[in-house]
Each structure stands twice: as C-alpha cells, then as structure tokens.
Amino acid sequence: MRPEPTPTDPFDLQARRVHEAEGRGRRAFALFQAVRHPGPLVWIAPAHIPELPMLRGLPRGVGERLHLFRPSGETNLLWCIEEALRADPVSLVIAEPEKPLSLTAGRRLQLAAEAGRTTGLMLIREEAGSNATETRWTCEPLASPSPDSTRHRWTLNKNKKGTIGSWVLNWNGTPTAVHMVSEARQRHEPADTAR
C-alpha cells in the first residue's frame, strides 16, 4: 500500500483523484507529472492517434516505468482507463479521451482512482472538461529568451479544494523541480529588517 502524499506545491496532483490538462502544453505537463510520480505509469491513447511518447526521448526513469495502451473505440478507452485507475501498483494514469466525459463516466473514473489509490490525469481538448474532476489545468508553451530554456505557463482554472492561479516556469524535462519565472517588471525586494 502506497502512502498518500500531501500536496506541498501547486503542481502536486492530489492522489486518489482524477485531474485534467488542456492546451498545447498538456503533454509536457503530463511528462512533468510522470517524473514526479514514483512507480508504474500508464499512458492510454486511442489506437488511431499517430503521436505517441517516444520512449527513448522521455525524461530519465520514465520510459522504464511507462506502459502504453492503445484501445480502439471510446468505450474500450474508458474501460481501459477505469481498470488502470483501479490497479493498486499503478502510480499515475495519463489518458487522452477524444470526447468530453459525461458526468457519469467522470464519476466512475473518480471512484476507480479512489479504489486504486491512483492519480489520474486526463489530457483533454479545449472546453471538454468534466465536472467530476478535481482540478483542471491549461498548459501552454512560451517563447524562451535562450535556446536552452524551456518555458511554460500552467494555469490552474478549476480546483475543488484549493486556490487557483497561473505560473510561468522553466522545466527542461529532467528534474522534478521547476524554476519559477517572475513576470516582466515584477521584482521582489527583500524585507526591510533594519527597523
């Protein structure tokens, strides 16, 4: 039985819950989460989608733990997601449903995540979110000032048990930590302690 981590930063997805990510950077967000979740990982994508994670190009340690499933049809895809969420040894289930989840389907996935003590991350199309999910993120890549910098804007739009917000960060796919980037002209001065 895995211990349940308690969220310590805004990017920790609550265990035993299903979350969503949308936007052009949703797969980068999914890889970031894969790096941070120890144990077996499952990625479920429809059989006809040509873009799949290239195992040798994934962040260190992810490819060895990742299991890819490619079911045909939406019914099989939802069944596969539910079964993976119920599997106790699985740490994170990343799935790419093609259609918006109904409230019933979303609730079934939520119950499966609770039963399996697993975290689910649905990579959805814009405006295809489910009311049953715990959080919803909008993930967009940003232009970087230098060629060896990879910038992202990750916005938490929905959070059933906390605050929402938007963060600009550098993450190049290797560490589990990120570097927060201040907005232009935003400067944090040290507190005046001379009083």
N, C-alpha and C positions, 0 to 999 in steps of 0.2 A: 504494500500500500504506500503510495507516494504522499509525502507531506504536502499540504496545500500552502503555496507561497502567498504571502500577503503583499499586495501591491505597495511598492516603495517609490516608484516614479510613475509619471503619467503614461509611459509606454508599456507598463506591465499589464497584460491582459488577465483579468480575473479568471482563475481556474474554475472548472465546472460550469462554465458559461460559454455561450456562442456569441461571437463578435463579427463585425462586418468591416470591410475596407473597400472603398471605391476610388476611382480616379486612375490616371495613367501610371502612378507610382505604387499601386496596390500590391504588385508582386514584390517590389523591393521591401515594402512593409512586411509582407509575409516571410521573406527570407530573414529579415531582421528578427522577427518573432521566432523563426526556426532556430536561429543561432542561440537565442535566449532560453529555449525550452530543452532541457536535457531529456534523453530517452528517445524512443522510436517516434518518427514523424510520418504522417500520411498526407499525400497530396492527391486529391481526386479532381480530375478534369474530364470533360466529355470526350469521347473517343475521337470525334471528328476535329477537335481543335488542334491545329498543327504546332502551336507554340507550347513547348514543354520545358521544364527546367533541365538544363544541361548539367548532368551530374558532376562532371569534372570542373565546371565553372562555378559551382556553388561555394559559399563560404566554407572555410575549413571545418571539418567534422560533420557537416550537414549531409553531404552525399552518402556517407556510410550509414546514416540512420534513416534515410528517406525511402519510403515505399510509394511508388506511383501506381495509381489505379485509373483506368480509362473506361468507365462503363458506357454503354450505348443507351441512349434514351434518358429522359429526365426522371422517370420512375426508378430506374436502376441506379441512377446517380444519387437520388435521395436515399434509397435503401443503403447504398454503399457508405454514404456519409453517416447515417444513423448507426450502422454496425461498427464503423471505425470509432465513432464517439463513445460507444459502449465498451470498447476493448480497453481493459484496465491498463495494460502496459503502455499504451499509446499516450504520448505527452501532448502532442498538438496535431489537430486535423485541419488541413488547409483544403478548401473546396471551392470550385468555380461553377456554381449553378448558373444555368443560362436564363432561367425565368425567375421573376420575383417569387419569393417563398410566400405561400399563404400563411395565415396566422396559425392554422392547424399544423402545417409542415414545420414552421418555425418553432412552435411549442414542442413538437415531437423531438426535434433536434436538441432543444434546450434540456428536455428530460433525459435524453440519451447522454448528453455531456455530464449531467449531474450523476447519473448512474455509473458512468465510466470514470468519473473524476478527471475528465479530459477537458482541454481547452479547444474550442472550435473557432476557426476564422474563415468566414465566407468572403470570397473575392467577388464582389457584385458589380453589375453595371450601374451607371448613374441612375438615381431615383428608383432603384429596385430593392430597397431595403425592407426588412421585415420588422414588424412591431415587437416581435418576441425577442430580438437580440438585445444583449446587454449594452454594447457600445457600437457606434458607427464612426469610422474614420474616413476622411477624404485625404488622399495621398497624391501629391504632385511633385514631380522633379522640378528643380530650379536651375537656372543658369549659374555656373560656378565661376568665380573670379580666376581660378587657376586650374590647369588641366588635371592635377592630381587631387582635386577636391570634388566630392560628390554631395551636392546639397539637395535637401528635400524640405517640403512643407507638409507636415502632418497635422491635420485639424481634427480634433475630436468634436463631432457635431451632435452626438447623442450619447448620453451616459445616464443610465438608470439610477446609479448610486454614487454620483460624484459630480464634479465640475466639468465644464467643457473648456476648450482652449485651442490655440494654434501655436505650433512650434516650428522654427526653421532650424535645421540641424545638418551637420556633416556626418555622413556614415558611408564608408567605402566598402562595406561588405565583409570586413574581417572581425573587428572586435565586437563585444557585446555592449560596449559603452558607446555613447554618442557625444559629439561636441555641439553644444547649443550655440547658435549664432545670434547675436544681438541684431535687432532691426537697425536699419540705416539711421544714423544720427542719435541712436539710443546709447547712452553711456551711463554706467553705474559707478557713482563716486563712492569711495569708502566713507563710512560713518565718521562724523567728527567726534573724536574721543578726547579732545583737548579741554573740554569744559570742566 
